[in-house]
Amino acid sequence: SAKEHLEKTATAYKNEINAIRAEYLSKIILRVDSASAEISPESSALGEIDFYYTASNNSDRIISSVIYTPKIGNDKMPTSSSLILELINPATLKYGIEAGKTISNKGFLPENFSFFIKELKKGQVELIRSKLAEEFSIDIVDLRFVNEIAYKDQTKEMDVIEAFQHRLSSLLQASEKAKEQAAIKKNDYEKALQEYTGARELVLNEFLSSAAQLKKTSVRLASPVNSNNTTTIEHVDDGSYIVYAQKENGSAVFEEIEINKSKHEFVINELIKDPFMP
């Protein structure tokens, strides 16, 4: 169906984006060389960590920045938002690591980020103070690219989708085409449903009108049913008759009988769908 095709193409497009991201995440190696912390719960709600790093780019593209999560051991640190490490060569102040190159901020200003002290787990303050040098690390979760090494304001940074649009173009086109086809199918279905509903209402109204008129002109004898679910009709000529009685739930008595005696009794034990109802 159009819906299944749309879901399939959208999934293929998303999977390819994730595959590209995973491929390039595996090729950026970032090592923390040293780290220090400033934590004073009694005077500040925020703690700070400075660290020096070495980053190597083993891919075929220029990587300009990474988005990362800081950790102490296996525990993530409570930062207010995603952290971005801009890979600027401190010696040249130019943006990005070329393919096959390495940069480090050792000997220059450290990288720095803040975190909320009150959101640390019990014992983490002391863990940071005692184990920061050995157990501080960062997990890279995403990355950005540029097409040339330049100063930051002279180049355009791109995410995975922008940087690899040529690689993704066929899947994107397939996804967009599937969206268009799904929209056309949906529009056609809604139009057909509207036409069907209108025609159905017209036929139904004609049926109800005809059935009401038929029922009205077909009544030869009538008698109310009493509390014991019985009724008596007198002075009935011999002949063929249909006994009809309706219920509110859409069922009815509708049974053909023959009258050929002065007195005729019968019991109705079965109801059918009311033939005067659609």
C-alpha positions in Angstrom: 0.0 0.0 0.0 1.0 3.7 -0.3 1.3 3.9 3.5 3.6 0.9 3.7 5.7 2.2 0.8 6.0 5.6 2.5 7.1 4.0 5.8 9.6 1.8 4.0 11.2 4.7 2.1 11.3 6.9 5.2 12.9 4.2 7.3 15.5 3.6 4.6 16.4 7.3 4.5 16.6 7.5 8.3 18.7 4.3 8.5 21.2 5.7 5.9 21.6 8.9 7.9 22.2 6.9 11.1 24.7 4.6 9.2 26.7 7.7 7.9 26.7 9.2 11.4 27.9 5.9 13.0 30.6 5.5 10.3 32.1 9.0 10.9 31.7 8.8 14.7 33.9 5.7 14.6 36.6 7.7 12.8 37.0 10.6 15.1 39.2 9.7 18.1 39.2 12.1 21.0 41.4 11.4 24.0 41.2 13.3 27.3 44.8 14.1 28.3 44.1 15.7 31.6 41.2 17.2 33.6 40.6 19.3 36.7 37.5 20.3 38.6 36.3 23.2 40.6 33.4 22.2 42.9 32.3 24.4 45.8 28.7 23.4 46.9 28.8 25.9 49.7 29.4 28.9 47.4 28.1 28.0 44.0 25.3 25.8 42.4 27.6 25.1 39.4 30.7 23.1 39.2 33.3 23.5 36.4 35.6 21.1 34.7 38.6 22.0 32.5 40.2 19.4 30.3 42.9 19.1 27.6 42.3 16.7 24.7 43.9 15.3 21.6 41.6 14.7 18.6 42.4 12.6 15.5 40.4 12.5 12.3 40.7 9.2 10.5 37.9 9.9 8.0 37.9 11.4 4.5 36.0 14.6 5.5 36.9 17.8 7.5 35.3 17.5 11.0 34.6 20.8 12.6 32.9 20.0 15.9 31.5 17.2 18.0 28.5 17.0 20.4 29.4 15.1 23.5 28.3 13.8 26.9 30.9 14.0 29.8 31.2 11.0 32.1 32.8 10.0 35.3 33.3 6.3 35.1 30.0 5.0 33.7 27.9 7.9 35.0 26.8 10.8 32.8 27.4 14.2 34.3 24.3 16.5 34.8 24.9 19.2 32.2 22.1 21.7 31.3 22.2 20.9 27.5 24.2 19.1 24.9 27.8 20.1 24.9 29.7 21.1 21.8 33.4 20.9 21.4 34.6 23.1 18.5 37.6 21.6 16.9 39.6 24.7 16.4 43.4 24.4 16.0 44.7 26.6 18.9 47.9 27.3 17.0 46.1 28.8 13.9 42.6 29.5 15.2 41.2 27.8 12.1 38.2 25.6 12.2 38.2 21.9 11.6 40.5 18.8 11.5 41.5 17.7 8.1 41.3 14.1 7.0 44.2 12.2 8.6 45.2 15.1 10.9 45.4 15.5 14.7 45.0 18.6 16.9 45.4 19.2 20.6 44.8 22.1 23.0 47.7 21.1 25.2 49.8 24.2 25.9 46.8 26.4 25.2 43.5 27.3 27.0 41.6 24.2 28.3 38.2 23.2 27.1 35.6 24.1 29.8 32.0 23.2 30.8 29.7 23.7 33.8 27.3 21.3 35.5 24.7 21.4 38.3 26.2 20.2 41.6 22.8 19.5 43.2 22.0 17.0 40.4 25.0 14.9 41.1 24.3 11.5 42.6 25.2 10.7 46.2 29.0 10.4 46.5 29.7 11.8 43.0 31.2 15.0 44.4 33.9 13.1 46.1 34.2 10.7 43.1 34.9 13.7 40.9 37.4 15.1 43.2 39.3 11.8 43.7 38.8 10.1 40.4 38.5 12.9 37.8 42.1 12.5 36.5 41.6 8.7 35.9 37.9 8.3 35.1 36.8 11.4 33.2 35.9 10.8 29.6 33.5 12.0 26.9 31.1 10.2 24.7 30.7 11.7 21.2 27.1 11.4 20.1 27.1 13.6 16.9 29.4 15.6 14.7 29.5 18.4 12.2 31.5 19.0 9.0 33.0 21.9 6.9 34.2 21.8 3.3 37.4 23.7 4.0 39.8 24.7 6.8 39.1 28.4 7.6 38.3 30.8 10.4 35.0 30.0 12.0 33.0 33.0 10.5 34.4 32.2 7.0 33.0 28.7 6.5 29.6 27.0 6.8 29.2 24.1 9.3 27.0 21.2 8.2 25.2 18.3 9.9 25.2 14.8 8.5 22.2 15.5 6.2 23.7 18.6 4.7 27.2 17.2 4.4 26.1 14.1 2.7 23.1 15.3 0.7 24.5 13.8 -2.6 24.8 10.4 -0.9 21.3 10.7 0.5 19.6 12.3 -2.5 18.2 9.2 -4.1 16.7 8.0 -0.8 15.4 11.5 -0.1 13.8 11.7 -3.6 12.2 8.3 -3.1 10.9 9.4 0.3 9.5 12.6 -1.1 7.9 10.8 -4.0 6.3 8.3 -1.6 4.9 11.2 0.4 3.4 12.7 -2.8 1.9 9.4 -3.8 0.5 8.8 -0.3 -1.0 12.3 -0.4 -2.6 11.6 -3.8 -3.9 8.3 -2.6 -5.3 9.9 0.5 -7.0 12.6 -1.5 -8.5 10.1 -3.9 -9.7 8.0 -1.0 -11.3 11.0 0.7 -13.0 12.1 -2.5 -14.3 8.5 -3.2 -15.5 8.2 0.4 -17.3 11.5 0.1 -19.0 10.5 -3.2 -19.9 7.1 -1.7 -21.3 8.6 1.4 -23.4 11.1 -0.6 -24.7 8.3 -2.9 -25.3 6.0 0.1 -27.4 8.7 1.9 -29.4 9.3 -1.3 -30.1 5.6 -1.8 -30.9 5.2 1.9 -33.3 8.1 2.0 -35.0 6.7 -1.1 -35.2 3.3 0.5 -36.6 4.7 3.8 -39.2 6.7 1.9 -40.3 3.8 -0.3 -40.3 1.4 2.7 -42.4 3.8 4.8 -44.9 4.3 1.9 -45.0 0.5 1.3 -45.6 -0.2 4.9 -48.3 2.4 5.1 -50.2 1.2 2.1 -49.8 -2.5 2.9 -51.5 -2.5 6.3 -54.9 -4.3 6.0 -55.5 -5.1 9.7 -53.8 -3.9 12.8 -54.0 -4.6 16.5 -51.9 -3.6 19.5 -49.9 -6.2 21.5 -50.9 -6.4 25.2 -48.6 -6.9 28.2 -48.7 -10.6 27.8 -47.2 -10.2 24.3 -50.5 -11.4 22.7 -52.9 -9.8 20.3 -56.3 -10.6 18.8 -57.5 -9.6 15.4 -61.2 -10.3 14.6 -63.2 -10.5 11.4 -60.3 -11.6 9.2 -61.3 -12.9 5.7 -59.7 -16.2 4.5 -56.5 -15.8 2.6 -52.8 -15.3 2.8 -51.4 -12.7 5.2 -48.0 -11.5 6.5 -47.9 -10.8 10.3 -45.6 -7.9 11.0 -44.5 -6.3 14.2 -41.3 -4.3 14.7 -39.0 -3.8 17.7 -36.8 -0.8 18.4 -33.6 -2.8 18.1 -34.2 -3.4 14.3 -35.7 -6.9 14.6 -39.2 -7.8 13.7 -41.9 -10.5 13.4 -42.4 -11.1 9.7 -44.2 -14.3 9.0 -46.6 -15.5 6.3 -49.7 -17.3 7.5 -52.9 -18.7 5.9 -56.3 -17.9 7.3 -58.9 -20.5 6.3 -60.9 -20.9 9.5 -63.1 -18.7 11.6 -60.4 -18.9 14.3 -56.7 -19.2 13.8 -54.0 -19.2 16.5 -50.2 -19.2 16.0 -47.1 -18.5 18.1 -44.2 -16.4 17.0 -40.9 -17.7 18.4 -38.3 -16.2 16.1 -37.5 -12.6 15.1 -35.7 -11.5 11.9 -34.1 -8.3 10.7 -36.8 -5.8 10.0 -37.2 -5.8 6.2 -38.4 -2.2 6.2 -35.1 -1.1 7.7 -31.8 -0.7 5.7 
